[in-house]
């Protein structure tokens, strides 16, 4: 849950930044959000969650 919240905040900030510099339009952001919402209801959701968990575990090994 903590990783999901962090990922949502990070992706939200990225979308906000892309909207701010006018690289991404509002319609694009809404389509991406709808796609993510619908993807979470498919059989691919456990694969995507496992992939995100693996990436976050890998990044957690780095010490800055």
TABELCOR-V988618 format. One record per run of one state. SS is the DSSP state (hx for helix, st for strand, lp for the rest). FROM is the first residue (numbers start at 0). LEN is the number of residues. If there is no record, write none. Layout:
# TABELCOR-V988618
SS,FROM,LEN
SS,FROM,LEN
This chain:
# TABELCOR-V988618
lp,0,1
hx,1,19
lp,20,5
hx,25,14
lp,39,5
hx,44,16
lp,60,4
